[in-house]
Amino acid sequence: MPADTTGLFVEHRGSLVNYANGIVDDRASAEDVVQEAYLRFSAAAAKDDQIVNPVSYLYRIVRNLALDWQRRRSVEAPRAVTPVMENLPSDTPSAERVLFYRDELRVISEALAELPERTRIAFRMYRLEGRTLQAIADHLGVSVVRTHQLVKEAILHAARRLDGPER
């Protein structure tokens, strides 16, 4: 048995945490399991100089502790307090909100259709596809400043239509 249990532990710590995480499916819990395993490993190594394969032994300790941790968690889970679903606010928008947003989307779509094709392309690539101004400028064959102006024109036009008197 190597006298330096700490060195052995440090060398294998990352893979031990990954191994435990595969069992407990929680990184923080895996860290706790590995720490506990090290304490047990170093205590056993201090008592017994005849540990033939210390790395395998360390992995076995981690496996057993992780399985125990998982069993404890599954036994404790049913006792957890669960909120009553009726009292929780809903993330689902009301029918009125859905109609409002659909109407806004229709107005924006109509406003964008009124714009020149290059302005629509710049807006779509920037706001919907998340492309950079440089990438759009390269695609359209214009400067970055002009691309920014095209995107700004589209946004302002859509905003004016949303705020316009026809609504």
N, C-alpha and C positions, 0 to 999 in steps of 0.2 A: 504494500500500500504506500503510495507516495505520501510523504509527510506534508506536502503543500496542498491541502485540500482546497484552500482558497484559490490558488492558481488554476487548479483543475476546474473549479467551479466557474471562474471568470472566463476561462477559455471556452467553455461550453454553454455559458449562460444564455446567449441569444437563441441558440437552437433549442435549448430546454424550454424557454418561454414560448417559442413557436410551437413546440410539441404540446405543451400544456394548453396553449390557446386553441389548438385543434380539438381538444377534449372539452374544455369549459366554455369555449366560444365567447370569451370576454378577456381582453388583453390585461386589464387591471387585475382580474382574478387570477389569470395565468402568472402574473408577476408575483402575487402573494403565494401561490402554490410553489413556485420555484424558490422563493425565499425560505419557506417552511422546509422544503426539501433539502436545501443547503444546511439548515440547522440540524436536521436529522442525520444527514450524511456526515457532517463533521463530528457529531456526537458518536455515531457508530464507528467512524474511522479512529477516533481517540480510544475507544474501547477495544477494537479488534484490528490487529495489524494484518490479518489474513484475508482481506477483501481482495479476491482474485482479479476481478475486472471492475475497477471503480467507476468507470464511465457508464457501463451497463447498469451497475447498481444505482447510480444517481438517476438514470432514466427510469428505472423501475420505481424508485421512490416518487419521482414526479408523476408517473402514470397513476400510481395508487392514490396519491394525494388528490390528483385532479379528478379521478373517478369518485372519490369520497366527497369532494367539493360539489361535483355534479349531482350526486345522490342527495346530499343535504339540501341543495337548492331546489330540487324537484319535490322533496318532501315539504319544504317550507312554503312553496309557491301557493298551494291552495289556501293557506291561512292569510295570505296577503289581502288587505282591504281593497276591494274594487269599487270604484264609484258607480253610482246608479246612472245608467245611460240616459235616462229621461232628463236628468238635471244638467247635462252637459250642453253647452251651446253648439249649434251645428255650423260647420264650415260651408255647408251647401247654401248657395245664394237663393233668395226667394224668387218666385216666378217673376215678380216685378223687376228685380235686379237683372235677371236673365234677359228680359225684354229690353230693358234700358241699355245693357251692354251690347246686345245684338243690333239695336238701333244705332248706337255709336259706331260699331264696327262697319255697318252699312254706309254711314256718312263718311267715315275715313276711307273706305274702299272707293266710294264715288269720287272723293276729293283726289285721291291718288290717280285715279283713272283720267282725271282732267289734266294731269301734269305731262310734260314732255317725257318721252321714253327714257332718255338718259337720266333725268331726275328721278323717275320711278326706280330705275335700276340701282342708282346710288343709294336711295332710301332702303330698298329691299335688302341690298347687300350689307348695309351698315346696321340697320335696326333689326332685321329679321334673321339674317345669316351670321351676324356678329363679326363681319370682316373688318379689317383695319382700313383706315382712310387711304393708306399707301397702297394696299392691295386693290382697292376700288379704283384709285387713280390710275394704277397700272392697267387694270382691266379696261377702263374707259378711255385711256390715252389722254388724260388731263392731269393738271397739277393737283397736289394734295389740297391746296387752298381752294381750288375750284370744286373739288369733290366735297369739301366741307360746306361750301356755299350751296351746292345742289341738295345735300342732305338737309341743311337748315331751311331751304326754300320749301321742301316737301313737308317738313314738320310744321312750319308756320302756316302753310296752306291748309293742312289738315286741321290745325288748331283753329284757324279762322272759320272753317266750315263747321266745326263742332260748336263754336260760339255764335254762329251766324243766326240771323233772324228767322230762317226757315225751320229752326228747331224750336 
